[in-house]
Amino acid sequence: MNTSELLDAIKEQKNTINISVRLKRQSQEFTQILFSTLFDQETNAGETLIILEDLFLVIRNLACPHIVGKPCKTWEDFKKAIPELFENLKKDAQAIFDYDPAAKSIEEVYLAYPGFYAIAIYRMARVFYLLNLPLIPRLMTEYAHQLTGIDIHPGATIGSSFFIDHGTGVVIGETTVIHDYVKLYQGVTLGALTVNKALRDKKRHPTVEDNVTIYANSTILGGNTVIGKNSVIGGNCWLTNSIAQNSRVMYAPQIPVNIQQKNPNE
Protein backbone atom coordinates (compact mmCIF):
# COMPACT_ATOMS: atom_id res chain seq x y z
CA MET A 1 0.00 0.00 0.00
CA ASN A 2 1.49 3.35 -1.00
CA THR A 3 1.11 6.55 1.04
CA SER A 4 -1.75 7.86 -1.08
CA GLU A 5 -3.74 4.66 -0.63
CA LEU A 6 -3.02 4.66 3.11
CA LEU A 7 -4.23 8.25 3.45
CA ASP A 8 -7.43 7.39 1.58
CA ALA A 9 -8.02 4.41 3.90
CA ILE A 10 -7.42 6.55 7.01
CA LYS A 11 -9.76 9.26 5.72
CA GLU A 12 -12.50 6.71 5.04
CA GLN A 13 -12.10 5.24 8.52
CA LYS A 14 -12.21 8.66 10.18
CA ASN A 15 -15.42 9.48 8.37
CA THR A 16 -17.09 6.49 10.02
CA ILE A 17 -15.90 7.38 13.53
CA ASN A 18 -16.11 11.19 13.70
CA ILE A 19 -14.29 11.85 16.98
CA SER A 20 -11.96 14.59 18.16
CA VAL A 21 -9.04 13.58 20.36
CA ARG A 22 -8.65 17.28 21.13
CA LEU A 23 -11.92 17.08 23.06
CA LYS A 24 -10.38 14.48 25.36
CA ARG A 25 -7.18 16.44 25.84
CA GLN A 26 -8.90 19.75 26.52
CA SER A 27 -11.50 18.20 28.82
CA GLN A 28 -8.58 16.98 30.92
CA GLU A 29 -7.00 20.44 30.80
CA PHE A 30 -10.28 22.02 31.94
CA THR A 31 -10.39 19.56 34.85
CA GLN A 32 -6.85 20.35 35.99
CA ILE A 33 -7.31 24.12 35.78
CA LEU A 34 -10.66 24.04 37.61
CA PHE A 35 -9.16 21.98 40.45
CA SER A 36 -6.28 24.46 40.81
CA THR A 37 -8.68 27.40 40.62
CA LEU A 38 -10.70 26.06 43.53
CA PHE A 39 -7.89 24.89 45.81
CA ASP A 40 -4.40 26.08 44.85
CA GLN A 41 -3.13 29.13 46.75
CA GLU A 42 -0.71 30.02 43.93
CA THR A 43 -3.36 29.99 41.20
CA ASN A 44 -4.82 33.38 40.29
CA ALA A 45 -8.55 32.56 40.15
CA GLY A 46 -9.39 35.72 38.21
CA GLU A 47 -7.01 34.74 35.42
CA THR A 48 -7.95 31.06 35.32
CA LEU A 49 -11.69 31.76 35.24
CA ILE A 50 -11.10 33.57 31.94
CA ILE A 51 -9.15 30.56 30.64
CA LEU A 52 -11.88 28.20 31.86
CA GLU A 53 -14.57 30.17 30.05
CA ASP A 54 -12.66 29.89 26.77
CA LEU A 55 -12.02 26.19 27.32
CA PHE A 56 -15.67 25.59 28.23
CA LEU A 57 -16.75 26.97 24.85
CA VAL A 58 -14.13 24.91 23.01
CA ILE A 59 -15.07 21.59 24.60
CA ARG A 60 -18.81 22.32 24.43
CA ASN A 61 -18.55 22.99 20.69
CA LEU A 62 -16.36 19.93 20.11
CA ALA A 63 -18.79 17.72 22.02
CA CYS A 64 -21.84 19.22 20.29
CA PRO A 65 -20.76 20.31 16.79
CA HIS A 66 -24.41 20.48 15.69
CA ILE A 67 -25.14 23.38 18.08
CA VAL A 68 -22.17 25.63 17.29
CA GLY A 69 -23.50 29.17 16.99
CA LYS A 70 -26.89 28.19 18.41
CA PRO A 71 -28.34 28.81 21.89
CA CYS A 72 -27.01 26.16 24.23
CA LYS A 73 -25.63 25.69 27.71
CA THR A 74 -23.20 28.52 28.45
CA TRP A 75 -20.30 29.21 30.78
CA GLU A 76 -22.76 31.17 32.94
CA ASP A 77 -24.77 27.97 33.42
CA PHE A 78 -21.66 26.15 34.59
CA LYS A 79 -20.40 29.06 36.71
CA LYS A 80 -23.63 29.10 38.75
CA ALA A 81 -22.79 25.62 40.03
CA ILE A 82 -19.24 26.45 41.22
CA PRO A 83 -20.09 27.76 44.74
CA GLU A 84 -22.11 24.63 45.58
CA LEU A 85 -19.43 22.44 43.98
CA PHE A 86 -16.78 24.07 46.15
CA GLU A 87 -18.82 23.66 49.35
CA ASN A 88 -19.54 19.99 48.62
CA LEU A 89 -15.86 19.28 48.06
CA LYS A 90 -14.91 21.01 51.32
CA LYS A 91 -17.35 18.68 53.11
CA ASP A 92 -15.85 15.64 51.36
CA ALA A 93 -12.32 16.67 52.35
CA GLN A 94 -13.39 17.29 55.94
CA ALA A 95 -15.08 13.88 56.12
CA ILE A 96 -11.89 12.18 54.95
CA PHE A 97 -9.84 14.08 57.52
CA ASP A 98 -12.32 13.31 60.31
CA TYR A 99 -12.64 9.60 59.57
CA ASP A 100 -9.09 8.63 58.63
CA PRO A 101 -6.63 8.53 61.56
CA ALA A 102 -3.76 8.50 59.04
CA ALA A 103 -4.66 11.98 57.77
CA LYS A 104 -2.36 14.45 59.53
CA SER A 105 -3.83 17.62 58.00
CA ILE A 106 -6.60 18.80 55.70
CA GLU A 107 -3.90 19.90 53.24
CA GLU A 108 -2.75 16.28 53.03
CA VAL A 109 -6.27 15.26 52.02
CA TYR A 110 -6.43 17.81 49.20
CA LEU A 111 -2.99 17.00 47.84
CA ALA A 112 -2.35 13.32 48.55
CA TYR A 113 -5.63 11.42 48.70
CA PRO A 114 -6.67 9.77 45.41
CA GLY A 115 -10.16 9.28 46.82
CA PHE A 116 -10.63 13.01 47.22
CA TYR A 117 -9.26 13.75 43.75
CA ALA A 118 -11.61 11.20 42.14
CA ILE A 119 -14.58 12.61 44.06
CA ALA A 120 -13.60 16.15 43.05
CA ILE A 121 -13.47 15.28 39.36
CA TYR A 122 -16.75 13.36 39.65
CA ARG A 123 -18.47 16.42 41.13
CA MET A 124 -17.04 18.65 38.38
CA ALA A 125 -18.16 16.19 35.70
CA ARG A 126 -21.57 15.93 37.33
CA VAL A 127 -22.18 19.61 36.52
CA PHE A 128 -21.64 18.89 32.82
CA TYR A 129 -23.85 15.79 33.13
CA LEU A 130 -26.71 17.82 34.60
CA LEU A 131 -26.30 20.37 31.79
CA ASN A 132 -26.94 17.47 29.35
CA LEU A 133 -23.64 18.02 27.56
CA PRO A 134 -22.46 14.71 26.12
CA LEU A 135 -19.03 13.04 26.28
CA ILE A 136 -17.36 15.71 28.43
CA PRO A 137 -18.46 14.29 31.83
CA ARG A 138 -17.39 10.78 30.82
CA LEU A 139 -14.02 12.04 29.61
CA MET A 140 -13.49 13.82 32.92
CA THR A 141 -14.33 10.84 35.14
CA GLU A 142 -12.29 8.52 32.95
CA TYR A 143 -9.39 10.92 33.44
CA ALA A 144 -9.83 10.46 37.20
CA HIS A 145 -10.04 6.70 36.64
CA GLN A 146 -6.77 6.81 34.73
CA LEU A 147 -5.01 8.76 37.51
CA THR A 148 -6.49 7.10 40.61
CA GLY A 149 -7.91 3.70 39.66
CA ILE A 150 -11.33 4.89 40.90
CA ASP A 151 -14.19 4.66 38.38
CA ILE A 152 -17.21 6.86 39.20
CA HIS A 153 -19.82 7.34 36.49
CA PRO A 154 -20.97 11.00 36.32
CA GLY A 155 -24.57 9.78 36.26
CA ALA A 156 -24.29 8.48 39.83
CA THR A 157 -26.00 10.56 42.53
CA ILE A 158 -23.74 11.08 45.54
CA GLY A 159 -24.61 12.98 48.70
CA SER A 160 -22.41 15.07 50.96
CA SER A 161 -19.39 14.14 53.10
CA PHE A 162 -18.40 11.20 50.91
CA PHE A 163 -15.23 9.27 51.78
CA ILE A 164 -13.26 6.86 49.59
CA ASP A 165 -10.16 5.51 51.37
CA HIS A 166 -7.23 4.09 49.37
CA GLY A 167 -9.63 3.74 46.47
CA THR A 168 -7.91 1.56 43.87
CA GLY A 169 -10.48 -0.59 42.08
CA VAL A 170 -13.61 1.22 43.33
CA VAL A 171 -16.41 1.14 40.73
CA ILE A 172 -19.61 3.19 41.09
CA GLY A 173 -22.14 2.63 38.30
CA GLU A 174 -24.29 5.13 36.45
CA THR A 175 -27.56 4.80 38.38
CA THR A 176 -26.05 4.34 41.83
CA VAL A 177 -27.57 6.52 44.57
CA ILE A 178 -25.34 7.24 47.58
CA HIS A 179 -26.70 9.25 50.50
CA ASP A 180 -24.71 11.30 53.05
CA TYR A 181 -21.71 10.26 55.20
CA VAL A 182 -20.95 7.08 53.26
CA LYS A 183 -17.50 5.49 53.43
CA LEU A 184 -16.04 3.12 50.83
CA TYR A 185 -12.74 1.28 50.82
CA GLN A 186 -10.63 -0.08 47.98
CA GLY A 187 -12.07 -2.59 45.53
CA VAL A 188 -15.74 -1.87 46.32
CA THR A 189 -18.11 -2.36 43.38
CA LEU A 190 -21.59 -0.81 43.24
CA GLY A 191 -22.72 -2.41 40.02
CA ALA A 192 -25.52 -3.84 37.91
CA LEU A 193 -26.87 -7.33 38.49
CA THR A 194 -27.24 -7.95 34.75
CA VAL A 195 -25.72 -6.25 31.75
CA ASN A 196 -28.43 -5.65 29.17
CA LYS A 197 -28.64 -2.73 26.74
CA ALA A 198 -32.44 -2.78 27.04
CA LEU A 199 -32.02 -1.65 30.68
CA ARG A 200 -30.14 1.54 29.81
CA ASP A 201 -32.95 3.80 31.07
CA LYS A 202 -33.66 1.72 34.19
CA LYS A 203 -32.11 1.90 37.65
CA ARG A 204 -29.49 -0.85 37.52
CA HIS A 205 -27.23 -0.02 40.45
CA PRO A 206 -27.70 -0.03 44.24
CA THR A 207 -28.84 2.61 46.68
CA VAL A 208 -26.65 3.19 49.75
CA GLU A 209 -28.32 5.11 52.56
CA ASP A 210 -26.83 7.48 55.16
CA ASN A 211 -23.81 6.62 57.27
CA VAL A 212 -23.00 3.27 55.64
CA THR A 213 -19.47 1.85 55.64
CA ILE A 214 -18.46 -0.68 52.97
CA TYR A 215 -15.09 -2.34 53.47
CA ALA A 216 -12.57 -3.54 50.92
CA ASN A 217 -13.46 -5.71 47.91
CA SER A 218 -17.17 -6.00 48.65
CA THR A 219 -19.56 -6.19 45.70
CA ILE A 220 -23.14 -4.89 45.84
CA LEU A 221 -25.30 -5.36 42.74
CA GLY A 222 -28.76 -4.52 41.45
CA GLY A 223 -31.04 -1.53 41.02
CA ASN A 224 -33.47 -2.76 43.67
CA THR A 225 -30.74 -3.39 46.25
CA VAL A 226 -30.85 -0.93 49.16
CA ILE A 227 -28.26 -0.84 51.92
CA GLY A 228 -30.06 0.55 54.96
CA LYS A 229 -28.61 3.47 56.89
CA ASN A 230 -25.98 2.96 59.61
CA SER A 231 -25.07 -0.46 58.19
CA VAL A 232 -21.57 -1.93 57.92
CA ILE A 233 -20.59 -4.26 55.09
CA GLY A 234 -17.44 -6.20 55.89
CA GLY A 235 -14.68 -6.97 53.41
CA ASN A 236 -15.18 -9.44 50.54
CA CYS A 237 -18.97 -9.60 50.86
CA TRP A 238 -21.31 -10.22 47.90
CA LEU A 239 -24.81 -8.73 48.10
CA THR A 240 -27.68 -8.78 45.61
CA ASN A 241 -30.50 -8.22 48.10
CA SER A 242 -31.45 -5.29 50.31
CA ILE A 243 -30.50 -5.17 53.97
CA ALA A 244 -32.27 -3.32 56.79
CA GLN A 245 -30.83 -0.29 58.53
CA ASN A 246 -28.28 -0.89 61.32
CA SER A 247 -27.25 -4.23 59.78
CA ARG A 248 -23.83 -5.87 59.99
CA VAL A 249 -22.87 -8.10 57.08
CA MET A 250 -19.70 -10.17 57.33
CA TYR A 251 -18.01 -12.72 55.12
CA ALA A 252 -17.40 -15.99 56.97
CA PRO A 253 -14.60 -17.94 55.28
CA GLN A 254 -14.73 -21.72 55.26
CA ILE A 255 -11.32 -23.28 55.80
CA PRO A 256 -11.38 -27.05 55.38
CA VAL A 257 -8.51 -28.85 57.07
CA ASN A 258 -7.19 -32.02 55.48
CA ILE A 259 -5.91 -34.38 58.16
CA GLN A 260 -3.85 -37.12 56.64
CA GLN A 261 -4.10 -40.35 58.62
CA LYS A 262 -0.88 -42.21 59.15
CA ASN A 263 -0.74 -45.80 57.99
CA PRO A 264 -0.38 -47.87 61.19
CA ASN A 265 1.76 -50.40 59.31
CA GLU A 266 4.39 -47.77 58.46
N, C-alpha and C positions, 0 to 999 in steps of 0.2 A: 504494500500500500504506500503510495507516495504521499507527500505532505498535503497536496491539494485534496486528495481523496480522504485523508484523515480529518482535515478541517471540515469537509462536507459532512462526514459522519458525526463529528462532535457537534456541529451546528444542528443537525437533525435531532440528535439526542437531547440537546438543550431545549429545543422547541417543545419536546414532550414533557419536560420536567418543570421548567419555568420557575426557578428559584434564584434568590440572590444571597450569596454567601456574605455579602456586605451587611445584610440585615442581621445576620448572626453576630458578626464582629461588632457592629455598632450597638446592638442591644446589650452586649457584654460591656462595652465602653460606658453606656448610659448607666448600667448597674453600678459599676465601679465609682463613677463620678457622683452618683446620688448617695451612695454609702458614705463617701468622704465628705460630701456636703453636709450630711446630717450629723456626723460624729467626729470628724478630724479637726482638731484645733488649728492646724496650719493651712486648712483649706479656706479660701475666701468665698463664702457662700454667695455673696453678691455677684462675683464673677462666674462662678460655676452654674448658678441658676440661668444665666444667659446662655451658657454652653448647653445646658440640659434642654432648654427650650428649642434650640436649633436641632439638637439630636432627636428630640421627641418628634419634630416634624419630619425629619429624615426617615426614622424607622417607621413612623405611622404610614408615610407614603410608600415605603418599600413593602410594608406588610399589606397595604390596601391600595394597589396601583389604580384600581377602578374608581377610587374616590378622590384622586389628586385634583385639587382645584375646586372641590365640592364641599359643602358644609359637612363637617364630621367632628369627631371628638378632638378637642383642642388642648394645648398646653394648660390653659386655664382650668379645664376639667380635671386634669391630672393634679395641678397645683393645689386645688381645693382639698385634696386628700392628704397632702403632706403633713399638716399638723397632727391629724389623727394617727397617721402612719408612725410619726416620730414618737408620739405618746405610747402607742402599743409596743414599740420596740424597746422603749425605756422600761416598761413593765416586764417584758420578756427577759431583758438583761438582769433586772433586779431579782426576778424569780430564780434565775440560774445562780446568782450570787447567794441568795438566801438559802437555797436547797443544797448546794454543793459545798461540802466542807473543804474541798481542795481549792476553791476559788479564794485567792488572797485579796483581791480588789475588784471593783466594778470595771476598772480599766482592763484588767486581765480578761474579763468576760468579753468585752467589746473586741479586743485584739486577738485573743488566742483560742476562743471557743468556736469550733466548727459548727456546733449546734446553733449558736446565736447567728452566725453568718448565714447559714441556710435558712433560718427563720426570717432573717432580715430580707433576704432576696425573695423569699416566698411572699412576704407582705408587700414588697414593691411590685412584684409580678401580679399580685392579686388586684392591684389598682387597675392595671391594664386589662385584666380578665373581666372586671366589672364594667369597664368601658366598652366591652365587646370588641376589642381590637385583637385580631387573630395573630397567631404565631409568636408575637413578642413575649407574652407571659411564659409560654413553654420554653422559649429560648433562654429566658432569664433563669427559670428554675432548673433547667438542664445545665446551665453554667454553674449554678450552685452544686448540683449533683456531681459535676466534673471535678470541682474543687474540694468537696467535703465528703463525697460518698453518700450524701443524704438526698433522697429523691422525694420531693413534696410536689404534688400536682397543684398548679395554681387554682384549680377548681375546688379544692378542699376548703372547708369552712373551719377556721381555727380561732378559738376564743383568746382571752387575754392571759398573760403570765404563763406562757407556754415554755416548757423546758425539755430540750433534747440533750442528754449527756453522752459524751463520746461520739455517738451518732453514726459511725460507719455502718452502712447497710440498712438504715431506716428507710422504709417505703411507706408513703401515705398517698392513697389513691384519690382519684378525682372527686368522688362523691362522699368522701369521709367527712364526718362532722365531729369536731373536737371542742368540748366546752372549756371552761376556765380552769386554771391551775392543774393542768395535766402534765405528767412527767413521763417521758419515754427514754429508754436506754438503747444501746446499739443493737442493730439487727432486728428491731421490731418491724413487723409488716402489718399494715392495716389495709387489707386487700379485698378483692372480689372473690366470691365463692366459685363462680363460673365465669369463663371468658367467652362472651357471645356478643357479636356486633349488634344484634337486635336489641340488646339491653343498654345501648349507649345513652339513652335518655332516662334511664331508670336509676334509682339509688342502688349502687352495687357494693358500697363499702360501709364499714361499721360506723356507729355513733359511740363516742366515748364521753361520758358525762363528767361533771365537775370533780376535781380533786382525785383523779385516778392515777395510779402509778403502774406502768407496764415495764417489767424488767427484760433483760437482754434476750434476744432471739425468740421472743414469743410472736405467734402469728394469730391474728384475729381476722376472720373473713365473713363477708356477707352483708348486704344492705339492710337486712332486718336484725342484725346483731347489735345489741345495745349493752354496753358495759356500764352498769349502774354506778352512781356517784360514790366516792370514798372507797372504791374497790382497789385491791392490789392483785395484779397478775404476776405471778412469779416467772422466773426465767424458763425458756424452752417450752412454754405451754402452747397448745393448739386449741382455738375456740372457734366454733361456728354457730353457737347458740348464745342467746342473751344471758346475762347474769344479773341478779338483783343488786341493789345498792348495798354497800358495806360488805361485799363478798371478799373472800380470799381464795384465790385459785392457785394451786401449786402442782408442779409436775413431780410425780412420784416414780423415780427410776426403779426398774426391776433388774436385779443383778443376780442371775443364776450362778450358783457355785457348783462346779464339777468336782466331786470328790472321787478320786480314783482309788478303788479298793485294791489293796495288795493281795497278790496271789499267795495263799498260805503255804503253798508247796515251794515257794521261792526261798 
